[in-house]
Amino acid sequence: MATTFAAGSFATSAMADDDFDPEKRWTPAVAFQMDVLGTTGKGVTTGSEISGPRVANAGPRFFDVPTNDVVIPARSREQVVAGLIGGDFELMTPRLASPDRAPRLFLNVNVAAALGPEVGLAREGNPGPMSLPQGIGDTSSLPVGETAIAGAGTKMTVQYQGPQIHAGLGAAFLFDLEGHRFRVKPSVVYSRLPFDVYGVLRRAVRLNGNTGPARTFENTYRTIELSAKQREIYHGAGAALEVEYETGDRLGPFTWSIFLKGQATRLFGDLETNLAESNPEYPDEQVFFTYKHERWFYRLGTGIRIRFDGKERRSRR
């Protein structure tokens, strides 16, 4: 009788395993994901005229900036790229109908750190600590122009920041190909991207025509050193497509899969950032930095997903 009960229990267990269908369950999952996000941006640097002291007739005779502007206007368009590393949480519904290949709905939220480098735009010179150029001693009788001063120049830099948030809602379609199981998962996605815009000006303005032993940087030039920074939060919506491959590996109630995902998103609102800064000593001396972000950005990533389907692998004795 005990043998009959044991056999019946085993048969019931085996039937339960055979009848178990994870496609009929709510299924949570977590993933580790790496992405590359890219777009383009345009930067423009302009300025006011110099209103403070400057030597008369500055320009070609001293190899100076030929105009009376605070900056030499500059503009450029560059690619703005970032690497993303983050985690993804997903919740998938039971399939929507009785056929085995009926789609399931899913919601996922990705939170990622941005690892991209600073991108320079509208650059003129190499702004930094200013001094006479290397190799020009105090005994030299050669004039040193404003444009030749080490550290003089202007530059804008932009950089993606984190955490970024990408949240999607879509449908998952299951199919088999040569014995391998795949899911194709189109979705609509909302994105939130922090973004920093920074501008810096380093300008040497000639005060006299000093050369030779009497010349030093401090007694020949005055400096205009200005910088401005602003953080933008971009919001957008777009479409994503993920292809997920189920490996078939299992650890208790957990299964493993790998996936490849692409996304195209259109950003909302005003994408132009305007920065302005004035010289505290002579407030009419100003620099203006304008950055315009491209309306669309693109994201491509891959990752590993761990899904909980509630099924335990049973060992038979």
PATIKOL-942733 format. One line per field, with one value per residue (C-alpha): residue number from 0; residue in one letter; x, y, z. Coordinates in steps of 0.1 Angstrom, whole numbers, plus 5000, padded with zeros to 4 digits. Each point is the difference from the previous one (the first is absolute). Layout:
nr c(NUM  ...)
rest c(a  ...)
xx c(X  ...)
yy c(Y  ...)
zz c(Z  ...)
END
This chain:
nr c(0  1  2  3  4  5  6  7  8  9  10  11  12  13  14  15  16  17  18  19  20  21  22  23  24  25  26  27  28  29  30  31  32  33  34  35  36  37  38  39  40  41  42  43  44  45  46  47  48  49  50  51  52  53  54  55  56  57  58  59  60  61  62  63  64  65  66  67  68  69  70  71  72  73  74  75  76  77  78  79  80  81  82  83  84  85  86  87  88  89  90  91  92  93  94  95  96  97  98  99  100  101  102  103  104  105  106  107  108  109  110  111  112  113  114  115  116  117  118  119  120  121  122  123  124  125  126  127  128  129  130  131  132  133  134  135  136  137  138  139  140  141  142  143  144  145  146  147  148  149  150  151  152  153  154  155  156  157  158  159  160  161  162  163  164  165  166  167  168  169  170  171  172  173  174  175  176  177  178  179  180  181  182  183  184  185  186  187  188  189  190  191  192  193  194  195  196  197  198  199  200  201  202  203  204  205  206  207  208  209  210  211  212  213  214  215  216  217  218  219  220  221  222  223  224  225  226  227  228  229  230  231  232  233  234  235  236  237  238  239  240  241  242  243  244  245  246  247  248  249  250  251  252  253  254  255  256  257  258  259  260  261  262  263  264  265  266  267  268  269  270  271  272  273  274  275  276  277  278  279  280  281  282  283  284  285  286  287  288  289  290  291  292  293  294  295  296  297  298  299  300  301  302  303  304  305  306  307  308  309  310  311  312  313  314  315  316)
rest c(m  a  t  t  f  a  a  g  s  f  a  t  s  a  m  a  d  d  d  f  d  p  e  k  r  w  t  p  a  v  a  f  q  m  d  v  l  g  t  t  g  k  g  v  t  t  g  s  e  i  s  g  p  r  v  a  n  a  g  p  r  f  f  d  v  p  t  n  d  v  v  i  p  a  r  s  r  e  q  v  v  a  g  l  i  g  g  d  f  e  l  m  t  p  r  l  a  s  p  d  r  a  p  r  l  f  l  n  v  n  v  a  a  a  l  g  p  e  v  g  l  a  r  e  g  n  p  g  p  m  s  l  p  q  g  i  g  d  t  s  s  l  p  v  g  e  t  a  i  a  g  a  g  t  k  m  t  v  q  y  q  g  p  q  i  h  a  g  l  g  a  a  f  l  f  d  l  e  g  h  r  f  r  v  k  p  s  v  v  y  s  r  l  p  f  d  v  y  g  v  l  r  r  a  v  r  l  n  g  n  t  g  p  a  r  t  f  e  n  t  y  r  t  i  e  l  s  a  k  q  r  e  i  y  h  g  a  g  a  a  l  e  v  e  y  e  t  g  d  r  l  g  p  f  t  w  s  i  f  l  k  g  q  a  t  r  l  f  g  d  l  e  t  n  l  a  e  s  n  p  e  y  p  d  e  q  v  f  f  t  y  k  h  e  r  w  f  y  r  l  g  t  g  i  r  i  r  f  d  g  k  e  r  r  s  r  r)
xx c(5000  5029  5015  4967  4998  5037  4994  4968  5019  5027  4975  4982  5033  5010  4966  5004  5034  4986  4970  5021  5000  5020  4982  4968  5017  5010  5038  5024  5036  5032  5028  5035  5002  5028  4991  5015  4979  5008  4988  5015  5002  5009  5019  5005  5022  4997  5007  4997  5026  5027  4990  5029  5036  5019  5031  4992  5003  5002  4999  5024  5030  5000  4986  4969  4963  4992  4966  4989  4979  5003  5001  5007  4967  4999  4975  5000  4978  5012  4989  4989  5003  4998  5004  4973  5001  4969  4973  4966  4969  4972  4966  4982  4963  4985  4994  4970  4982  4999  5022  5036  5015  4976  5020  5006  5002  5030  5011  5037  5020  5037  5022  5035  5032  5016  5037  5005  5029  4997  4995  5016  4982  5006  5036  5025  5035  5005  4986  5018  5025  5014  5037  5025  5006  5027  5034  4993  5022  4999  5031  4983  4991  4974  4964  4977  4965  4968  4993  5034  4995  5001  4967  4979  4969  4964  4982  4967  4997  4969  4995  4972  4995  4981  4979  4981  4966  4984  4966  4982  4966  4996  4991  5021  4996  5014  5013  5023  5027  5018  4995  5009  4975  4999  4978  4995  4990  4990  4991  4995  5025  5002  5035  5014  5036  5020  5025  5027  5010  5032  5018  5033  5019  5036  5010  5031  4996  5031  5005  5033  5028  5025  5028  5034  5011  4971  4974  4980  4967  4984  5013  4992  4965  4968  4979  4964  4992  4963  4982  4963  4983  4964  4984  4971  4975  4988  4968  4990  4979  5008  5000  5021  5005  5015  5009  5004  5015  4990  5031  4980  5022  4983  5010  4971  4970  5023  5007  5027  4998  5021  4987  5008  4980  4998  4982  4992  4986  4988  5006  4973  5002  5026  5034  5020  5022  5012  5027  5013  5027  5012  5035  4994  5026  4985  4964  4995  5026  4980  5003  4970  4999  4972  4995  4973  4993  4988  4963  5006  5023  5008  5008  5013  5006  5004  4995  4993  4966  4990  4963  4980  4974  4992  5009  5024  5021  4991  5023  4986  5009)
yy c(5000  5023  4991  5009  5033  5009  4991  5021  5030  4997  4999  5030  5019  4991  5011  5033  5005  4992  5023  5029  5028  5032  5018  5000  5017  5035  4999  5025  5003  5020  5007  5015  5022  5019  5025  5027  5031  5026  5031  5033  5035  5035  5026  5037  5025  5037  5031  5037  5027  5008  5029  5000  5012  4987  5015  5024  4986  4964  4976  4991  5019  4979  4968  5005  4991  5021  5012  5016  4970  4981  4967  4988  4985  4963  4973  4962  4970  4968  4965  4996  4964  4983  4965  4988  4973  4992  4977  4992  4988  4983  4987  4979  4991  4966  4994  5019  4970  4962  4993  4991  5028  5028  5031  5012  5036  5013  5030  5007  5027  5005  5022  5007  5019  5020  4994  5022  5025  5037  5012  5033  5024  5035  4999  5027  4995  4979  5018  4995  5017  5030  5010  5011  4972  4975  5010  5037  5015  5034  5010  4994  5032  4981  5012  4972  5004  4994  4970  4985  5000  4965  4990  5026  4989  4989  4967  4984  4965  4978  4967  4975  4994  4975  4984  4997  4985  4981  4985  4979  4983  4974  4966  4968  4975  4965  4978  4970  4998  4968  4989  5033  5023  5037  5030  5030  5030  5033  5028  5037  5016  5031  5014  5024  5012  5024  5020  5026  5030  5019  5029  5016  5031  5009  5034  5020  5037  5020  5031  5013  4991  4987  4979  4990  4999  5022  4976  4976  4985  5018  5035  4996  4984  5000  4969  4991  4966  4990  4967  4989  4967  4987  4966  4992  4972  4987  4980  4980  4971  4975  4964  4971  4964  4972  4965  4976  4965  4975  4979  4971  5001  4998  5006  4990  5022  5024  4999  5019  5019  5024  5029  5027  5033  5031  5032  5033  5029  5035  5026  5025  5037  5027  4983  5033  5009  5036  5009  5036  5013  5035  5012  5012  5028  5013  4986  5010  4974  4969  4965  4980  4962  4985  4962  4983  4963  4978  4991  4963  4976  4963  4973  4964  4976  4964  4982  4969  4994  4978  4991  4984  4977  4981  4965  4979  4973  4968  4970  4966  4972)
zz c(5000  5008  4967  4983  5018  4991  4963  5000  5016  4974  4972  5013  5003  4965  4986  5019  4984  4966  5005  5013  4975  5009  4971  5022  5029  5010  4996  5016  4987  5006  4976  4997  4970  4981  4973  4977  4996  4973  4983  4987  5015  4987  5020  4994  5019  4996  5022  5004  4992  5025  5022  5025  4994  4969  4983  4972  4965  5012  4972  4972  5014  5031  4984  5022  4994  4970  5013  5032  5010  5033  4981  4965  4989  4996  4991  4994  4998  5017  5008  5037  5012  5033  5014  5023  5027  5020  5012  4985  5018  4980  5007  4974  5000  4992  4964  4987  4984  5000  4969  5011  4980  5011  5010  5036  5012  5019  5019  5006  5017  4993  5023  4987  5008  4972  4994  4969  4997  4998  4964  4990  4976  4986  5011  4994  5015  5031  5031  5033  5023  4980  4996  4974  4976  5008  4986  5001  5027  5016  4980  4966  4980  4980  5006  5012  4986  5020  4979  5008  5038  5014  5015  4981  4982  5002  5002  5006  5014  5003  5017  5007  5037  5021  5012  4967  5001  4970  5006  4974  4994  4973  4988  4999  4971  5006  4971  4995  4974  4994  5035  5016  5017  4994  5010  4978  5022  4984  5025  5005  5023  5021  5008  5025  4994  5022  4979  5009  4979  5010  4984  5009  4988  5006  4984  5003  4991  4992  5021  4985  4975  5026  4987  5014  5036  5013  4986  5021  4994  5029  4990  4963  5000  5020  5000  4994  5016  4998  5002  5001  5005  4998  5004  4977  5004  4967  4996  4970  4986  4973  4989  5009  4987  5020  4989  5029  4998  5027  5008  5016  5030  5034  5036  5022  4991  4979  4963  4980  4968  4979  4980  4975  5000  4979  5007  4981  5020  4992  5028  5010  5006  4995  4994  4999  5030  5003  5025  5006  5024  5006  5011  5037  4995  4967  4998  4964  4990  4995  4984  4987  4995  4981  4997  4980  5005  4971  5003  4995  5019  4995  5024  4994  5028  5011  5033  5020  5016  5029  5000  5028  4987  5032  4986  5020  4983  5017  5004  4996  5024)
END
